[in-house]
Structure formats: structure tokens, C-alpha cells
């Protein structure tokens, strides 16, 4: 390809729509998790099957694609456009399956639909990443992939907000405000009793209008809810009778609240009632399905050209006896990708459960979206910051943009949530974490190994602080900041893992993409730890098991820091010089 060839912007801009969809759906899963957990009466580990179904699909799709490619080069036989359109069509089919899944109120049907969406995405990933690089000069390929990564992150930021609106309507600013810092501890607990009573009361009003289900079953559920409400009223009355004494027994009241909430979460609602509460899930996925089809049609009729065939032919001339174990940077890098995607997904997939605990304020499902948006928006902040490195600008301009661009991204997160009707004034303190991230990005510079090591250590420190910091209104931001420090790990790991592989780079890349499987496995492990709260409500080391479960991200970050430290040493022994990291992200 001509190194002076200009980027085909009209073609490239149509392609990055696909990157937006990947982010939109991946982040929207985190809104679905607490919704499914509530209405299908799932344990935390069962709710994490949502992430499992989506990310295992990437692995299965990559393996199938790899096996077929051993016999026939799919991309050369059918072309990039047609293969990409097939992937979009597959995702559209999966999105439309959300309609019968919601109508049947079947969790396993939902998982199957999500698996098919992910399967289509795996095909799109295999095609779109190299196509973005090849849509112009090889020298600017990384620039295009970085921009595409930024658009992906925009999708992860906006997705939860739009899906949250589709499921719960516009937000209530008074309801989504942070707790009043002037309230005493017992007043906060009393407010949580009242909030849970209001939630249960709404369900009773809706159940009494239910004419579809068996009246006996409906009355049975109503009676169970009324008993829980009576227990809540009893506790509130006791607090009001002697507030001073109640303050001394705050732990006892908090434990009682936890018991009542646990009973509420175990209520099996009538099937037609559940269907009615899930019907709004259909809307965003019908829209997504239509969008997938429109983009697929647009792709088929677009002027996107397949990359020159001689490039693929050249790649096939690699060493016939290629072995993963011949390259320590590769097999260690595969584990790094597995843990990186795993920790990126696990932190946020389990965050709704953490925020739902009494120590973190008992945040309800309809107020989760802003926190999900802030987490995925943190990846956007980091990737937009990292993308500055790919432009050839003066040091002064680079310095200014390194501070300005992250706060522009942060502003987008704030405005988008405000427009959705949520009060996110409590997010302003997160600017401190952004400043810390910017400083660390300067220290890491453009060196992949150093950046990965520093951000891995930062991830460990943030998770530890989230575990021990006494003020839980602040502690949650330590966990959310994991998104900042994950944000530019993908290209750093990729750069180190494929360095020195020469013509085997393509094969190595396919194995690394398979390791996205970590996004389905690590959240299950963390969810399994969360569920110990059911059998051991006293928790561990003075905190709940759900809170303690963030030990899993710590372990992941430790390994990622280790890989950032060891990989450059391995490459140095091989006489390989690592190119500067270009930013971007998965």
C-alpha cells in the first residue's frame, strides 16, 4: 500500500459506527444485570451470566472463525464488506430475539439472544480492526484505530444512559441526589427503611392492577410484601420512639434492614407481572436491531474496498511451526488480555450489587445508570487522553491538551447524565481522580511497558483504598476509577505481546482476541464471592462479602503491573525494540 495514501474518511467514518455499537451494548449489559437479578430472583453469580454470555461469544466466534480460516481464507473469499455485513446481520438477529425473550420472561432466552449479539460482534471485531488500519496509509493506521477506540468509548458512556431512560424513564433529580452529609447515621438508616417501603408499595399498587395472573398467586405475593412493609414500619416506629437509643443500636437496625431487603429480593413475582416489567427491555434492542441492519446494508453498498490481496498473501508466509510457547511475551500477554478484559468488566458488573448494599447507600436499579456511565466514561477520558500521543504536535500543545481533553470528556459525561434527569453534582469530586490519572499518564509517557506497570500499580492502590476508606460516598469513586486505569491498557498489552513476532503477528493477534473470554469468567468469580453475603451476613473483616469481592480486581491489577515490568525485559533478551504505544483500546 502506498505510504502516502490519504485516509478514506468517507469510508472510515461509516466503519466507526460499528465501534460505537460494540461499546453501546457492552456497557448496557450493566444496566440489564440488576434488572434481571431483581425480576428473575437471581444470585449475584447467576446475574453475572449476562457478562459471561456476551464475552464467551467473542471467544467462541473467534475460535470458529480461526478453524474455518485454516481451510479457507474467509476475508479473501467473501471480502471484508460482506463478512462485516454478516456479523452485523447476526447481531441484529440476536437483538430482535430480545422481543420474544421479554415476552416469555425467560432469563436463558435473554442469555441466548445476548450470546448471538456477541457472536456477531466477534466477526465484526475480526474484520473491522484490520480494516480500520488499512483504510489509508499504514503510517496513520494507529491514528484511525485510536479514533475508533474513542468512538467505542463514547458508546459505552451513552449506552447506559439511553437504556436506563428506556427502562425507567427520565430521572428524578431529588431522588438521585447524594445523601445529606449533615444527617446522623440513624437518620440515614431510617431513610433507607422508608425508601425500601416506597419501592415495595409501588409493587403492591401495580400488583393490584394485575388481571393477567392467577388471583391466588397475586394475593400471596401481596401478602408477603405487606408483611415486609409491616416489619419496616415497626422498625421506623422504634427509631422514632427513642432516637438517641436507636443511634446506639444502629448496627442492629442496619442488620434488620438487610434481612428485610434479602426477603424482598427472594420474592417470586407472578409471571405476567414480570413480563410487564420486562417489556421495556424490547425497545432499545428493537432499535439496535434495525440500526444493525441499516449499517449492514450501507456497508454492502458503500465504496469500502478490500485491502490488497498481496498483503494477506505475505502474512501467510510465516513460520509453519508457529508455537505460542516459543514466545513468552505472547503467552504471558494472552493471560494479561484475559485478566485485563476480566477486570474491566468485573469492576462495573458487580458495582450495582455493591451500591445496593446498606453501607454504600442502598442505590436502587433505576439510579444505577449514572455510575455505570461514569465508569465507562472513565475509559473514554483515558482513551481520549491517550490519543493525543499519536499526533505530531509541539510539547506545549501536548501538555495543554493532556489536561483539557480529559475534562472535555468528563464534561460530556456530566451533561449527558444531567439531560437524562439525574443529579450528578456529587460526581464533581471525581476531577481529583482525573488529575491523578493525567499525572500518571505523563510518567508513563509513550512507553508501553512503563505505562502498563504504573497503571497496574495505580489500579491496585485504588482498589485497596476502595476497600479500606471509611467514607463510602468517596470509596465508590476509588472503584469507579478502575476505568481510568484500565483505559489504555489494551494497546500497551497488545504492543508488548506481538512485539518480535514478525510474520506470525496475525496468528498471535487472533489468540489475543480469543482472550476477551476473561470478560465472561472474572465477573463470575467476583459474583461468587458476593454471594457469601447470603450465608455469612456478618461479612468478613468488618465489611460485606460484596465489598470484599473487590480483592479480585486487585489480583488482576497485580498481574498486569507484573506483565508491564517483565515483558520489556523478555523482549530485550530477544533483541526486540518495542515501538511506542499509540493509544486506543478494546
C-alpha positions in Angstrom: 0.0 0.0 0.0 1.2 3.5 -0.8 2.6 5.1 2.4 1.4 8.5 1.1 -2.1 7.3 0.6 -4.7 9.6 2.2 -7.2 8.2 4.8 -10.5 7.3 3.1 -12.6 9.3 5.5 -16.0 8.8 3.9 -15.4 5.0 4.2 -13.8 5.1 7.6 -16.5 7.3 9.2 -19.1 4.7 8.2 -17.0 1.9 9.7 -16.6 3.5 13.1 -20.3 3.4 13.7 -19.7 -0.4 14.2 -17.2 0.5 17.0 -19.9 2.7 18.7 -22.3 -0.3 18.7 -19.8 -2.5 20.5 -19.4 0.0 23.3 -23.2 0.7 23.5 -24.2 -2.9 24.0 -21.3 -3.9 26.3 -22.0 -1.1 28.7 -25.8 -1.5 28.5 -25.3 -5.0 29.9 -24.5 -3.5 33.2 -28.0 -1.9 33.4 -29.6 -5.2 32.5 -27.7 -7.2 35.2 -29.5 -5.6 38.3 -32.9 -5.6 36.4 -32.6 -9.3 35.6 -31.3 -10.1 39.1 -34.4 -8.5 40.6 -37.2 -9.9 38.4 -35.7 -13.4 37.8 -34.7 -13.7 41.5 -31.0 -14.4 40.8 -28.0 -14.7 43.0 -25.1 -12.3 42.2 -23.1 -15.1 40.5 -26.1 -16.0 38.3 -26.6 -12.3 37.3 -23.0 -12.3 36.1 -24.0 -14.9 33.4 -25.1 -11.8 31.4 -21.4 -10.8 31.1 -20.5 -14.5 30.6 -22.9 -15.0 27.7 -21.7 -11.8 25.9 -17.9 -12.3 26.3 -17.8 -16.1 25.8 -19.5 -15.4 22.4 -16.3 -13.5 21.5 -14.2 -16.5 22.3 -16.5 -19.0 20.5 -16.8 -16.7 17.4 -13.0 -16.2 17.2 -12.4 -20.0 17.5 -14.9 -20.8 14.8 -13.5 -18.1 12.6 -10.0 -19.4 13.2 -10.9 -23.1 12.4 -12.7 -22.1 9.2 -9.8 -19.9 8.2 -7.4 -22.9 8.4 -9.3 -24.4 5.4 -10.4 -21.2 3.6 -9.4 -17.6 3.9 -12.9 -16.1 4.7 -11.9 -12.5 4.3 -10.3 -13.1 0.9 -13.1 -15.4 -0.3 -16.1 -13.3 0.7 -14.4 -9.9 1.2 -14.3 -7.6 4.2 -17.6 -5.8 3.4 -19.7 -9.0 3.1 -18.1 -10.6 6.2 -18.7 -7.4 8.2 -22.4 -7.3 6.9 -22.9 -11.0 8.0 -21.6 -10.1 11.5 -24.0 -7.1 11.7 -26.8 -9.3 10.5 -26.1 -11.9 13.2 -26.1 -9.2 15.9 -29.4 -7.8 14.5 -30.9 -11.3 14.8 -29.7 -11.6 18.4 -31.1 -8.1 19.2 -34.5 -9.0 17.8 -34.6 -12.1 19.9 -34.9 -9.8 23.0 -38.5 -9.3 22.0 -39.7 -13.0 22.4 -37.3 -13.3 25.4 -39.1 -10.5 27.2 -42.5 -11.8 26.1 -41.5 -15.2 27.6 -39.8 -13.7 30.6 -37.1 -16.2 30.2 -33.6 -15.4 31.6 -32.0 -18.2 29.5 -33.7 -16.9 26.4 -32.2 -13.5 27.1 -28.7 -15.0 27.5 -29.1 -16.9 24.2 -30.1 -13.6 22.5 -27.1 -11.8 24.0 -24.8 -14.6 23.0 -25.9 -14.3 19.4 -25.3 -10.5 19.5 -21.8 -11.2 20.9 -21.2 -13.8 18.2 -21.9 -11.2 15.6 -19.6 -8.7 17.3 -16.7 -11.3 17.3 -17.0 -11.4 13.5 -17.1 -7.6 13.3 -14.1 -7.3 15.6 -12.0 -9.7 13.4 -12.9 -7.6 10.3 -13.2 -4.0 11.5 -9.9 -3.7 13.4 -7.6 -4.5 10.5 -9.9 -2.8 8.0 -9.6 0.5 10.0 -5.8 0.2 10.0 -5.8 -0.4 6.2 -8.1 2.4 5.2 -5.3 4.7 4.2 -1.6 5.0 4.8 0.0 2.3 7.1 1.7 5.2 9.0 -1.7 6.6 10.1 -3.3 3.2 10.8 -2.8 3.6 14.6 -4.4 7.1 14.5 -7.6 5.6 12.9 -7.8 2.7 15.4 -7.3 5.2 18.2 -10.2 7.4 16.9 -12.3 4.3 16.5 -11.5 3.3 20.2 -12.6 6.8 21.3 -15.9 6.3 19.4 -16.3 2.9 21.1 -15.9 4.6 24.5 -18.5 7.2 23.6 -20.9 4.3 23.0 -20.0 2.9 26.4 -20.8 6.3 28.0 -24.1 7.0 26.3 -25.4 3.4 26.2 -26.2 3.0 29.9 -27.9 6.4 30.0 -30.2 5.7 27.0 -31.0 2.2 28.1 -31.7 3.5 31.6 -34.2 6.0 30.2 -35.8 3.3 28.1 -36.3 1.0 31.1 -37.0 3.5 33.9 -37.9 6.8 32.2 -36.3 10.1 32.8 -34.6 10.5 36.2 -35.7 12.4 39.3 -33.0 14.8 40.4 -34.2 14.8 44.0 -34.2 11.0 44.2 -30.7 10.6 42.7 -29.1 13.2 44.9 -26.3 12.0 47.2 -27.3 11.6 50.9 -27.3 14.8 53.0 -23.9 14.8 54.8 -25.5 16.5 57.8 -27.8 13.6 58.5 -26.9 11.3 61.5 -26.3 7.6 60.9 -29.6 6.6 62.3 -31.4 9.1 60.1 -29.7 7.7 57.0 -30.8 4.1 58.1 -34.3 5.4 58.7 -34.4 6.9 55.2 -33.3 3.6 53.8 -36.2 1.9 55.6 -38.5 4.5 54.1 -37.1 4.2 50.6 -37.5 0.4 50.6 -41.1 0.7 51.8 -41.8 3.1 48.9 -40.3 0.6 46.4 -42.4 -2.2 47.8 -45.6 0.0 48.0 -45.2 0.7 44.3 -45.1 -3.0 43.5 -48.3 -3.6 45.6 -50.1 -0.9 43.6 -49.0 -2.4 40.3 -49.9 -6.0 41.5 -53.4 -4.9 42.5 -54.0 -3.8 38.9 -52.7 -7.2 37.6 -55.6 -9.0 35.9 -53.5 -11.5 33.9 -52.1 -13.7 36.6 -53.8 -16.2 39.0 -55.5 -14.0 41.7 -54.4 -16.5 44.4 -50.8 -16.1 43.4 -51.1 -12.4 43.2 -52.7 -12.2 46.7 -50.0 -14.5 48.0 -47.2 -12.1 46.8 -49.1 -9.0 48.0 -49.4 -10.6 51.5 -45.7 -11.3 51.5 -44.9 -7.7 50.5 -47.3 -6.3 53.1 -45.6 -8.4 55.8 -42.2 -6.8 54.8 -43.8 -3.4 54.9 -45.2 -4.0 58.3 -41.8 -5.0 59.5 -40.3 -1.8 58.0 -43.0 0.3 59.8 -42.2 -1.4 63.1 -38.5 -0.6 62.8 -39.2 3.1 61.9 -41.6 3.4 64.8 -39.0 2.1 67.2 -36.4 4.6 65.8 -38.9 7.5 66.3 -39.8 6.5 69.9 -36.2 6.8 71.1 -33.8 8.3 68.5 -30.9 8.5 71.0 -31.2 4.8 71.9 -31.6 4.0 68.2 -28.3 5.7 67.4 -26.6 3.4 69.9 -28.2 0.3 68.3 -27.6 1.4 64.7 -25.9 -1.9 63.7 -28.9 -3.9 64.9 -31.3 -1.7 62.8 -29.0 -1.9 59.8 -28.9 -5.8 60.1 -32.7 -5.9 60.3 -32.9 -3.7 57.2 -30.6 -6.1 55.4 -32.7 -9.1 56.4 -35.9 -7.5 55.2 -34.2 -6.5 51.9 -33.0 -10.1 51.5 -36.5 -11.4 51.9 -37.8 -8.8 49.4 -35.2 -9.9 46.8 -36.4 -13.6 47.2 -40.0 -12.8 46.2 -41.1 -14.7 43.1 -43.4 -12.3 41.3 -46.3 -13.7 39.1 -45.1 -14.4 35.5 -47.3 -11.9 33.7 -46.3 -9.2 36.2 -42.7 -9.9 35.4 -43.4 -9.9 31.7 -45.0 -6.5 32.1 -41.9 -5.1 33.9 -39.6 -6.5 31.3 -41.5 -5.2 28.2 -39.5 -2.0 28.1 -36.3 -4.1 27.5 -37.6 -4.7 24.0 -37.5 -1.1 22.8 -33.7 -0.4 22.9 -32.9 -3.7 21.3 -35.5 -3.4 18.5 -33.9 0.0 17.7 -30.4 -1.6 17.9 -31.5 -4.5 15.6 -32.9 -2.0 13.0 -29.7 0.0 13.2 -27.5 -3.1 12.7 -29.4 -4.0 9.5 -29.3 -0.4 8.2 -25.5 -0.3 8.8 -25.1 -3.7 7.1 -27.0 -2.5 4.0 -25.0 0.7 4.0 -21.8 -1.3 4.2 -22.7 -3.6 1.3 -23.5 -0.7 -1.0 -20.6 1.5 0.2 -17.4 2.1 -1.7 -15.3 0.4 1.0 -12.5 -1.5 -0.8 -11.0 -4.7 0.4 -7.3 -4.4 1.3 -4.8 -5.5 -1.4 -4.6 -9.3 -1.5 -0.8 -9.4 -1.7 -0.7 -8.1 1.9 -2.7 -11.2 3.1 -0.5 -13.5 1.0 2.6 -12.1 2.5 1.2 -12.8 6.0 0.7 -16.4 5.2 4.4 -16.9 4.7 5.1 -17.0 8.4 6.9 -19.9 10.1 4.9 -23.1 9.6 5.8 -24.4 13.0 4.4 -21.4 14.9 4.0 -22.2 18.6 2.7 -19.9 21.3 5.2 -21.3 23.8 8.1 -20.1 21.6 7.2 -16.5 22.6 7.0 -15.8 26.4 5.7 -12.2 25.7 2.8 -13.8 23.8 1.6 -16.4 26.3 2.1 -14.1 29.2 0.3 -11.4 27.2 -2.6 -13.7 26.5 -3.1 -14.1 30.3 -2.7 -10.3 30.6 -5.5 -9.7 28.0 -7.7 -12.3 29.8 -7.3 -10.6 33.1 -7.4 -7.0 31.6 -10.8 -7.6 30.0 -11.9 -9.6 33.0 -11.1 -6.8 35.5 -12.5 -4.1 33.2 -15.9 -5.9 33.1 -15.9 -7.3 36.6 -15.5 -3.9 38.4 -18.6 -2.5 36.8 -20.7 -5.7 36.5 -20.6 -6.1 40.3 -20.8 -2.4 41.1 -24.7 -2.3 41.1 -24.6 -5.0 43.8 -22.1 -3.1 45.8 -24.1 0.2 45.6 -27.2 -1.7 46.6 -25.6 -2.7 50.0 -26.6 -0.7 53.0 -23.0 0.6 53.6 -23.0 2.1 50.1 -26.4 3.8 50.4 -28.8 1.1 49.0 -28.9 2.7 45.5 -31.8 1.2 43.6 -31.8 -0.2 40.0 -33.2 3.0 38.4 -30.5 5.1 39.8 -27.6 2.9 38.8 -27.2 4.3 35.2 -25.1 7.4 36.1 -22.5 5.3 37.9 -22.3 2.9 35.0 -21.9 5.8 32.7 -19.2 7.4 34.8 -17.2 4.1 34.9 -17.3 3.5 31.1 -16.9 7.3 30.6 -13.7 7.0 32.6 -12.4 4.7 29.8 -13.4 7.4 27.3 -11.5 10.0 29.3 -8.4 7.8 29.4 -8.5 6.9 25.7 -9.1 10.4 24.5 -6.1 11.4 26.7 -4.0 8.6 25.2 -5.0 9.5 21.6 -3.2 12.8 21.9 0.1 11.0 21.8 -0.5 9.9 18.2 -0.5 13.4 16.8 2.7 15.2 15.9 2.3 18.4 17.9 4.5 20.6 20.0 5.3 19.8 23.6 3.4 22.8 24.8 0.3 21.9 22.8 0.6 18.3 24.0 0.8 19.5 27.6 -2.3 21.7 27.3 -4.4 19.0 25.5 -3.4 16.4 28.1 -5.2 18.5 30.7 -8.0 19.9 28.6 -9.2 16.8 26.6 -9.9 14.6 29.7 -12.1 17.3 31.2 -14.0 17.8 27.9 -14.8 14.1 28.1 -15.7 14.4 31.7 -18.0 17.4 30.8 -19.8 15.2 28.2 -20.5 12.6 31.0 -21.9 15.2 33.3 -24.1 16.9 30.7 -25.4 13.6 29.3 -26.5 12.5 32.8 -28.0 15.9 33.6 -30.0 15.8 30.4 -31.3 12.4 31.4 -32.8 14.0 34.6 -30.2 12.7 37.1 -28.5 14.8 39.8 -24.8 14.1 39.4 -23.4 17.1 41.3 -21.7 14.5 43.6 -19.5 13.5 40.6 -17.6 16.8 40.6 -15.1 15.4 43.2 -14.1 12.8 40.6 -12.0 15.5 39.0 -9.3 14.7 41.6 -9.0 11.2 40.2 -8.8 12.5 36.7 -5.9 14.8 37.7 -4.1 11.8 39.3 -4.6 9.9 36.1 -3.2 12.7 33.9 -0.1 12.9 36.1 0.5 9.2 35.9 0.0 9.3 32.1 2.9 11.8 31.9 5.1 9.5 34.0 4.2 6.5 31.7 4.7 8.6 28.5 4.6 6.6 25.3 6.4 3.5 26.8 4.0 0.5 26.7 5.7 -1.4 29.5 6.2 1.5 31.9 2.6 2.7 31.3 1.1 -0.7 31.9 3.2 -1.2 35.1 2.3 2.3 36.5 -1.4 1.9 35.7 -1.4 -1.6 37.1 0.1 -0.4 40.4 -2.5 2.5 40.4 -5.3 0.0 39.9 -4.1 -2.0 43.0 -3.9 1.2 45.1 -7.3 2.4 44.0 -9.0 -0.9 44.8 -7.2 -1.2 48.2 -8.4 2.4 49.1 -11.9 1.5 48.0 -11.8 -1.4 50.4 -10.5 0.5 53.5 -11.7 4.1 53.0 -14.2 4.9 55.8 -16.5 7.3 53.8 -18.3 5.1 51.4 -19.5 8.1 49.4 -15.8 8.6 48.5 -14.9 4.9 48.5 -17.1 4.1 45.5 -15.1 6.5 43.3 -11.9 4.6 44.1 -13.6 1.5 42.5 -15.0 3.5 39.6 -11.6 5.0 38.9 -10.5 1.5 37.8 -12.0 2.5 34.5 -9.4 5.3 34.2 -6.5 3.0 34.8 -7.9 0.2 32.5 -8.5 2.7 29.7 -5.2 2.5 27.8 -4.0 -1.0 28.9 -5.3 -2.8 25.8 -2.8 -1.2 23.3 0.0 -1.5 25.9 -0.6 -5.2 26.3 -1.1 -5.7 22.6 2.1 -3.8 21.7 4.2 -6.0 24.1 2.5 -9.3 23.3 3.0 -9.1 19.5 6.5 -7.5 19.5 9.1 -9.6 17.7 6.6 -12.0 16.1 7.1 -10.7 12.6 5.0 -12.5 10.0 3.3 -14.5 12.8 1.7 -11.3 14.1 -1.7 -12.1 12.5 -1.8 -15.5 14.2 -0.8 -14.1 17.5 -3.5 -11.4 17.3 -6.2 -14.0 16.8 -5.1 -15.7 20.0 -5.1 -12.4 21.9 -8.7 -11.6 20.7 -9.8 -15.0 22.0 -8.7 -14.0 25.5 -11.6 -11.5 25.6 -13.1 -14.6 27.2 -11.8 -13.1 30.5 -14.8 -10.7 30.5 -17.1 -13.7 31.0 -15.1 -15.5 33.6 -13.6 -13.0 36.1 -17.1 -11.4 36.9 -18.4 -14.9 37.7 -15.6 -15.4 40.2 -16.3 -12.0 41.8 -20.0 -12.6 41.8 -19.5 -16.0 43.5 -17.6 -14.1 46.4 -20.5 -11.6 46.6 -23.0 -14.4 47.3 -21.3 -15.3 50.5 -23.3 -12.4 52.0 -26.4 -14.7 51.9 -24.8 -17.4 54.0 -22.5 -15.1 56.1 -24.4 -11.8 56.5 -21.8 -10.7 59.2 -19.3 -10.3 56.3 -15.6 -10.5 56.6 -13.0 -8.2 58.2 -15.8 -5.7 59.1 -17.2 -5.3 55.6 -19.7 -7.2 53.4 -18.6 -10.0 51.1 -19.8 -7.9 48.2 -17.4 -5.2 49.3 -14.6 -7.7 49.9 -15.1 -9.2 46.5 -13.0 -6.3 45.1 -10.0 -8.3 46.1 -10.4 -10.0 42.7 -9.6 -6.8 40.7 -6.6 -6.3 43.0 -5.2 -9.7 42.0 -5.8 -8.9 38.3 -4.1 -5.5 38.5 -1.1 -7.0 40.3 -0.5 -9.4 37.4 -1.0 -6.6 34.8 1.7 -4.5 36.6 4.0 -7.5 36.7 3.5 -8.1 32.9 4.3 -4.4 32.3 7.5 -4.9 34.2 8.6 -8.3 32.9 7.7 -8.1 29.1 10.2 -5.4 28.2 12.9 -7.5 29.9 11.9 -10.5 27.9 11.9 -8.6 24.7 15.3 -7.0 25.5 16.8 -10.6 25.8 15.4 -11.3 22.3 16.9 -8.1 20.9 13.5 -6.7 20.2 12.8 -2.9 20.5 9.2 -2.1 21.4 7.5 0.7 19.4 5.9 3.5 21.2 2.3 2.7 22.4 -0.2 4.5 20.2 -3.2 4.6 22.5 -6.7 3.3 21.5 -8.5 0.4 23.2 -10.7 -2.6 23.0 
